[in-house]
């Protein structure tokens, strides 16, 4: 009888530790990649309410879906939220996690873009 309790408890501990490790990996942003884009305010959408749907953008009122390029120049459409309408023509570096999407962004200058990304944009 004691052997069954020990095996059951051990299995529960392994499952709990595994779950904690997966949560930590998910929240850490591991496996994320950097993408670069340029703001086009004709593609911004003002979002009032998600109607009870889980919102990974944190309830931010502006949503952008823009083409973005990784350091090798590969294109991907990326959606991210903002608390305000962003500066037209600004270049952004987006950190994109596999499941969570864009987890952070920052404005960068044209000269800071990788060469493979610069060919997709005109120098301001």
C-alpha positions as CSV (number, residue, x, y, z in Angstrom):
1,X,0.0,0.0,0.0
2,X,2.8,2.4,0.9
3,X,4.5,1.7,-2.5
4,X,1.4,2.8,-4.4
5,X,1.2,6.1,-2.5
6,X,4.9,6.7,-3.1
7,X,4.6,6.1,-6.9
8,X,1.5,8.2,-7.1
9,X,3.1,11.1,-5.2
10,X,6.3,10.8,-7.3
11,X,4.3,11.0,-10.5
12,X,2.4,14.0,-9.3
13,X,5.7,15.8,-8.3
14,X,7.2,15.1,-11.8
15,X,4.1,16.4,-13.5
16,X,4.0,19.5,-11.3
17,X,7.7,20.3,-11.9
18,X,7.2,19.7,-15.7
19,X,4.3,22.1,-15.7
20,X,6.3,24.8,-13.8
21,X,9.2,24.4,-16.3
22,X,6.9,24.8,-19.3
23,X,5.3,27.9,-17.7
24,X,8.7,29.5,-17.0
25,X,9.9,28.8,-20.6
26,X,6.6,30.3,-21.9
27,X,6.9,33.4,-19.9
28,X,10.7,33.9,-20.5
29,X,10.3,34.5,-24.2
30,X,12.7,31.7,-25.0
31,X,12.8,30.9,-28.7
32,X,11.9,34.4,-29.7
33,X,13.1,36.1,-32.8
34,X,13.6,39.7,-33.9
35,X,11.6,41.1,-36.8
36,X,11.8,44.6,-38.2
37,X,8.9,46.7,-39.6
38,X,7.9,50.2,-40.6
39,X,4.8,51.9,-39.2
40,X,2.0,52.5,-41.7
41,X,-0.9,54.2,-40.0
42,X,-3.3,53.3,-42.8
43,X,-3.1,49.7,-41.5
44,X,-3.9,50.5,-37.8
45,X,-7.2,49.3,-36.4
46,X,-8.7,50.8,-33.3
47,X,-10.1,48.0,-31.1
48,X,-12.9,48.8,-28.7
49,X,-13.6,45.4,-27.1
50,X,-12.7,41.8,-27.6
51,X,-16.1,40.6,-26.4
52,X,-14.7,38.3,-23.7
53,X,-12.1,36.7,-26.0
54,X,-8.7,36.1,-24.5
55,X,-6.6,39.1,-25.6
56,X,-2.8,38.4,-25.7
57,X,-2.2,42.1,-26.6
58,X,-3.2,43.2,-23.1
59,X,-6.3,45.2,-24.1
60,X,-4.3,47.7,-26.0
61,X,-6.6,50.0,-28.1
62,X,-4.6,50.0,-31.3
63,X,-3.8,47.0,-33.4
64,X,-1.2,46.9,-36.2
65,X,-0.8,44.1,-38.7
66,X,2.3,44.8,-40.8
67,X,4.8,43.0,-42.9
68,X,8.0,42.4,-40.9
69,X,11.4,41.0,-41.9
70,X,13.9,38.9,-39.9
71,X,17.6,39.5,-40.1
72,X,17.8,37.3,-43.2
73,X,15.1,39.3,-45.0
74,X,12.4,36.7,-44.7
75,X,8.9,38.3,-44.6
76,X,6.1,37.5,-42.1
77,X,2.9,39.4,-41.3
78,X,3.0,40.4,-37.6
79,X,0.2,41.7,-35.4
80,X,0.9,43.7,-32.3
81,X,-0.9,46.2,-30.0
82,X,-0.1,49.7,-29.0
83,X,-1.5,52.1,-26.4
84,X,-1.5,54.9,-29.0
85,X,-1.1,55.5,-32.7
86,X,2.6,55.3,-33.5
87,X,4.7,57.7,-35.5
88,X,4.2,57.3,-39.2
89,X,7.2,55.8,-41.0
90,X,9.0,54.9,-37.7
91,X,11.1,51.6,-37.8
92,X,10.4,49.1,-35.1
93,X,12.3,46.1,-33.8
94,X,9.8,43.5,-32.7
95,X,10.6,40.6,-30.4
96,X,8.3,37.7,-31.5
97,X,7.8,34.6,-29.3
98,X,6.5,31.4,-30.9
99,X,3.2,31.1,-29.2
100,X,2.7,34.6,-27.6
101,X,3.4,36.7,-30.7
102,X,5.0,40.1,-30.2
103,X,6.2,40.4,-26.6
104,X,8.0,43.7,-26.9
105,X,8.9,46.4,-29.5
106,X,11.2,49.4,-29.7
107,X,11.8,52.1,-32.2
108,X,15.1,51.8,-34.2
109,X,16.8,54.0,-36.8
110,X,17.2,53.0,-40.4
111,X,20.9,52.5,-40.0
112,X,20.3,50.0,-37.2
113,X,18.3,47.7,-39.5
114,X,20.2,44.6,-40.8
115,X,21.3,45.0,-44.4
116,X,18.9,42.3,-45.5
117,X,16.0,44.3,-44.1
118,X,17.2,47.7,-45.4
119,X,16.7,46.5,-49.0
120,X,12.9,46.4,-48.3
121,X,12.7,50.0,-47.2
122,X,13.8,53.3,-48.6
123,X,16.2,55.4,-46.5
124,X,14.3,58.3,-45.0
